[in-house]
Amino acid sequence: MNFTVQSLLHSGVELTDAALERLLPSPDTLPHSIHRAMRHSTFAGGKRLRPILCMEAARMVSGEADIPEGAADLAAAIEMLHTYSLIHDDLPALDNDDLRRGQPTCHVVFGEAIAIL
Protein backbone atom coordinates (compact mmCIF):
# COMPACT_ATOMS: atom_id res chain seq x y z
CA MET A 1 0.00 0.00 0.00
CA ASN A 2 1.49 3.32 -1.07
CA PHE A 3 0.74 6.25 1.26
CA THR A 4 1.83 9.82 1.11
CA VAL A 5 2.56 11.36 4.47
CA GLN A 6 -0.33 13.79 4.01
CA SER A 7 -2.85 11.01 3.30
CA LEU A 8 -1.49 8.92 6.18
CA LEU A 9 -1.91 11.84 8.59
CA HIS A 10 -5.39 12.65 7.29
CA SER A 11 -6.63 9.06 7.56
CA GLY A 12 -5.04 8.75 11.01
CA VAL A 13 -6.91 11.82 12.25
CA GLU A 14 -10.17 10.46 10.83
CA LEU A 15 -9.67 7.02 12.43
CA THR A 16 -8.74 8.58 15.77
CA ASP A 17 -11.68 10.99 15.79
CA ALA A 18 -14.10 8.21 14.85
CA ALA A 19 -12.80 6.05 17.69
CA LEU A 20 -12.99 8.97 20.15
CA GLU A 21 -16.55 9.68 19.03
CA ARG A 22 -17.45 6.04 19.60
CA LEU A 23 -15.70 5.74 22.98
CA LEU A 24 -16.59 9.04 24.67
CA PRO A 25 -20.05 9.65 26.10
CA SER A 26 -22.24 12.02 24.08
CA PRO A 27 -22.60 15.58 25.38
CA ASP A 28 -26.21 14.75 26.25
CA THR A 29 -25.24 11.90 28.59
CA LEU A 30 -25.58 12.65 32.29
CA PRO A 31 -23.71 14.21 33.98
CA HIS A 32 -23.64 16.78 31.18
CA SER A 33 -20.95 18.99 32.69
CA ILE A 34 -18.28 16.29 32.82
CA HIS A 35 -19.04 14.76 29.44
CA ARG A 36 -19.18 18.14 27.71
CA ALA A 37 -15.88 19.11 29.34
CA MET A 38 -14.27 15.86 28.18
CA ARG A 39 -15.43 16.41 24.63
CA HIS A 40 -14.51 20.12 24.68
CA SER A 41 -10.88 19.30 25.32
CA THR A 42 -10.64 16.07 23.34
CA PHE A 43 -12.10 17.55 20.16
CA ALA A 44 -10.29 20.90 20.44
CA GLY A 45 -8.06 20.00 17.53
CA GLY A 46 -4.49 18.86 17.36
CA LYS A 47 -2.32 16.82 15.07
CA ARG A 48 -3.13 13.42 16.61
CA LEU A 49 0.49 12.32 16.13
CA ARG A 50 0.54 9.97 19.14
CA PRO A 51 -2.46 7.94 17.99
CA ILE A 52 -1.19 7.89 14.40
CA LEU A 53 2.17 6.53 15.56
CA CYS A 54 0.33 3.91 17.64
CA MET A 55 -1.78 2.75 14.71
CA GLU A 56 1.17 2.70 12.31
CA ALA A 57 3.23 0.70 14.80
CA ALA A 58 0.35 -1.77 15.09
CA ARG A 59 0.17 -2.00 11.30
CA MET A 60 3.93 -2.60 11.06
CA VAL A 61 3.96 -5.28 13.77
CA SER A 62 0.93 -7.07 12.31
CA GLY A 63 2.49 -7.22 8.86
CA GLU A 64 -0.91 -6.41 7.34
CA ALA A 65 -1.78 -3.58 4.99
CA ASP A 66 -4.64 -2.34 7.17
CA ILE A 67 -4.71 -1.09 10.73
CA PRO A 68 -5.38 -4.11 12.98
CA GLU A 69 -8.70 -4.38 14.76
CA GLY A 70 -8.63 -2.56 18.09
CA ALA A 71 -5.61 -0.41 17.23
CA ALA A 72 -7.75 2.69 16.65
CA ASP A 73 -9.35 2.26 20.08
CA LEU A 74 -5.91 1.93 21.68
CA ALA A 75 -4.78 5.02 19.77
CA ALA A 76 -7.84 6.93 21.00
CA ALA A 77 -7.03 5.91 24.57
CA ILE A 78 -3.52 7.32 24.13
CA GLU A 79 -5.04 10.57 22.85
CA MET A 80 -7.35 10.71 25.87
CA LEU A 81 -4.37 10.35 28.22
CA HIS A 82 -2.54 13.09 26.34
CA THR A 83 -5.60 15.36 26.56
CA TYR A 84 -5.87 14.68 30.30
CA SER A 85 -2.26 15.80 30.74
CA LEU A 86 -2.94 19.01 28.79
CA ILE A 87 -6.05 19.80 30.84
CA HIS A 88 -4.13 19.41 34.08
CA ASP A 89 -1.13 21.33 32.74
CA ASP A 90 -3.43 24.30 31.98
CA LEU A 91 -4.92 24.44 35.50
CA PRO A 92 -4.45 27.62 37.57
CA ALA A 93 -2.15 25.83 40.03
CA LEU A 94 0.20 24.86 37.18
CA ASP A 95 0.59 26.92 33.99
CA ASN A 96 -2.70 28.80 34.39
CA ASP A 97 -3.29 28.96 30.64
CA ASP A 98 -6.57 30.45 29.44
CA LEU A 99 -6.21 29.24 25.83
CA ARG A 100 -5.17 25.99 24.21
CA ARG A 101 -5.14 25.69 20.42
CA GLY A 102 -6.89 29.06 20.25
CA GLN A 103 -9.85 27.94 22.37
CA PRO A 104 -10.64 28.61 26.03
CA THR A 105 -9.18 25.88 28.22
CA CYS A 106 -11.32 23.38 30.10
CA HIS A 107 -11.05 25.14 33.47
CA VAL A 108 -12.00 28.48 31.91
CA VAL A 109 -15.16 27.07 30.31
CA PHE A 110 -16.24 24.49 32.92
CA GLY A 111 -14.48 25.54 36.11
CA GLU A 112 -11.43 24.21 37.89
CA ALA A 113 -13.26 21.41 39.73
CA ILE A 114 -14.66 19.90 36.51
CA ALA A 115 -11.27 20.25 34.81
CA ILE A 116 -9.62 18.33 37.65
CA LEU A 117 -12.22 15.56 37.35
MOUR-V475877 format. One record per residue. N is the residue number from 1. PSI is psi in whole degrees, 0 to 359 (* if undefined). Layout:
n=[N	N]
psi=[PSI	PSI]
This chain:
n=[1	2	3	4	5	6	7	8	9	10	11	12	13	14	15	16	17	18	19	20	21	22	23	24	25	26	27	28	29	30	31	32	33	34	35	36	37	38	39	40	41	42	43	44	45	46	47	48	49	50	51	52	53	54	55	56	57	58	59	60	61	62	63	64	65	66	67	68	69	70	71	72	73	74	75	76	77	78	79	80	81	82	83	84	85	86	87	88	89	90	91	92	93	94	95	96	97	98	99	100	101	102	103	104	105	106	107	108	109	110	111	112	113	114	115	116	117]
psi=[128	113	142	159	318	315	325	315	317	313	326	320	316	316	318	312	323	318	318	318	320	325	330	145	150	160	346	358	136	144	127	315	317	315	324	324	318	313	324	313	321	323	26	5	189	165	339	33	319	311	325	316	321	312	322	325	319	319	315	314	325	334	6	164	332	161	129	152	134	343	324	324	319	316	319	322	320	319	323	319	318	317	318	316	325	319	312	326	328	348	153	326	348	254	340	49	137	341	144	126	35	3	153	138	167	314	334	318	318	354	155	319	315	319	322	320	*]
